[in-house]
Amino acid sequence: MKKRFIVCCTIALVSLNAMSVWASTPVNSGYTEANTSDIVERKDDIRYQYKVVDNVLYRRLYNYSRNEPVTDWEIMP
């Protein structure tokens, strides 16, 4: 009985190890590399805009990509 169990386990292990893996063949996914000239930057250019009124310095965040203010004017501390 013990010999039969060892023989069955050995056959099972050998048959599992003998299986080949077919996933190693390359698959054409249709992916193409993009040139750096094809890349468009989508990040907005947001910086502070400053002005002086009666010797008081004001600032606000301004979106230079869309040419519109993001915040209201605030006094600089």
Residue pairs with C-beta under 8 A, 6 or more apart in sequence:
44 63
44 65
44 66
45 63
45 64
45 65
46 61
46 62
46 63
46 64
46 65
46 70
47 61
47 62
47 64
48 59
48 60
48 61
48 62
49 59
49 60
49 61
49 62
49 69
50 57
50 58
50 59
50 76
51 57
51 58
51 59
51 73
52 58
56 75
57 75
57 76
58 73
58 74
58 75
58 76
59 73
59 74
59 76
60 69
60 70
60 71
60 72
60 73
60 74
61 69
61 70
61 71
62 68
62 69
62 70
63 69
63 70
